[in-house]
């Protein structure tokens, strides 16, 4: 059986045979580690170890960041690779709602497995902010596919993508608080 150790400073958990001289997360010496036993069922551990939510949330975060930066570049330097940048914004704007919904669904699964219920104060906040993110992502499609002229709507795209970035930041901060939260068996 693999023996686990937990850093008393930052909470990082590692297999005993993988620990070197320092904690890989915070850098403190290995002497700060203590024995650790996971007190969750094998089924829950198997699902959480897939890390679906932490991986899938990076797609909407990265997409909204790129849209924001590309809109900013186009506003500052209107002739700099304009057609390529606008094409990229169009494609990412179309994909962003799908990425965001997938991120939210994986978050709901993660929350249910991790906390056994979805009606905790932090998860409710995440659901509200995540829903706002989806709405903003859907609205980002309008300049390209409904209004027809993306060039005239760059400010609109810039503001909506900034809203997505703000939502993503708050979701990340709340998620950070929940990372170590786990209801036992």
N, C-alpha and C positions, 0 to 999 in steps of 0.2 A: 504494500500500500504506500502511496506517495504521501510524504509528510509535507504539510504546508506551514509556512511561516508568514507572520504579518509584521510589518514595520509599525512600531508604536508611534512614530512621528507622523507618518502620512497615511497609514492604513493600507499600503500596497501589500498584496498577497503574492507570494512566489513559492514555487516548489523548492524544497530544501536543497536539492542537488543542483539547482540553477543559481543559487545565491553566491555572489562573489564577495569582494571586500566591502562594497557599499550598496546601499539601496538604489536600484536602477531608477526609481522615481524621484527621490528627494536628495540622494547623495550621502545620507548619513551612514556611518559605519554599520557593518552587519551585526554588531553587538546590540543594536536597538531592536532587533527582530525577536519575536516571541512565537511559541507554537500557536498554530491556528487550526481550528476545525470548522469546516463548513457545516451549517446546521440546516441545510435545505435538502429537499428530496432530489433523487437522481434525475427525475423527469424535469423538474424546474431548472436544475443545474445544466442539463443538456440543452434546454432551450436558451437560457441566458448565455451560455458559452458560445452560441452561434454569433452573438454580438450583431444581430440583424439591425437593430435600431441605431446603435452608434455608427454603423457603416452607412446605412441608407440615408441618414439625415445630412450627410455631407453633399449629396447631389443637389438638393434645393439650396443649401447654403452657398455652394460654389457657383451654381447657376445664377442666383440673384446677385452675387458679388460681381460676377463677370458682366452681367447685364448693366449693373450700376456703373462699373468702371468704363465699359464701352460707350455708354451714353454720355458719361462725363468727358471722355476723350473726344467724342464727336461734337459736343458742345464747345469744348475749348479749341480744338483744331478741326474745324469742319471739313477740311479737304484730305485729312490724313486717312488713307485707305477707307474712305467713306462707304463705298458699296460693299466691301467685305465686312466691315463692322456692322452695318445695318443688316446684312444677311445673317450674321451670327446672332444679333439681337433677336431677329425674327424667329430663328430656329430655337434658341434657348427660351424665348417667351412662350413658344408653343409647348415645349417640354416641361417647363417649370411647374405648371399645375399638377401634372402627373407625378413628377418627382416629389412634390409637396404632399400629395395625398398618400403616396407610398410611405413617405417618412412618418406621417401621422398614424397610418395603420400599424406600422411596425412599432411606433411608440405606444399605441394602445395595447398591443400584444405584450410588449416589454413591461408596461405598467401593471397589467393584469397578472403576469407571471411573477414579477418582482414584489408587488404590494398586495396581491390577491384581490384588489378592488380598484375601481377607477375613480371613486368619489372621494379622493383625498384632496385637501386644499391645493397642494402643488400641482397635482395632475389636472384638476379642474382649470387652474390657471394655464397650464400647458395646452389643454384642449381649446380654450378660448383664444389664446395667442396663435395656436396652430391653425384654427379656423380662419382667423384674420389673415394669416399668411396665405392660405388657399384663396381667399377672396381677392387679395391683392395680386396674386399670381394669375388668377383668371382675368382680372382687369388689365393686366399687362398684355394680354392677347389683343385687346381692342384696337390699339393703334395700327397693328400690322394686318389684321384680318377683317376688321369691321370698318374702321375709319379709312383704311386703304392707303394712307400716306404717312408712313412712319417718320419721314423727315420733318413733317410739321408738328409732330407730337413727341419730340425728344424730351422736352421738359416733363411732360406727362410720364414718359417711361422712366426718366431719372427719378422723379418723386415716388412713383410706385415701387421701383426697385430699391430705393432708400427705405421705404416702409417695410419691404420684405427683409432687408438687412437688419432693421431694428427688431422685427419679430424674431428672426433667426438668432439674434444676439440674446434676447430675453429667454428664448427656448433653451439655448445652450446654458445660460446661467442657472435656470431652474433645473435642467438636467444634471448639471454638475452637483447640485445639492442632493439629487436623488441617486446619484451613482452608487453611493455606499449603503443606500437604504435597501434593506431586504427583510421581509417578514419571514420568520423561521417556519420551517415545515408547515 
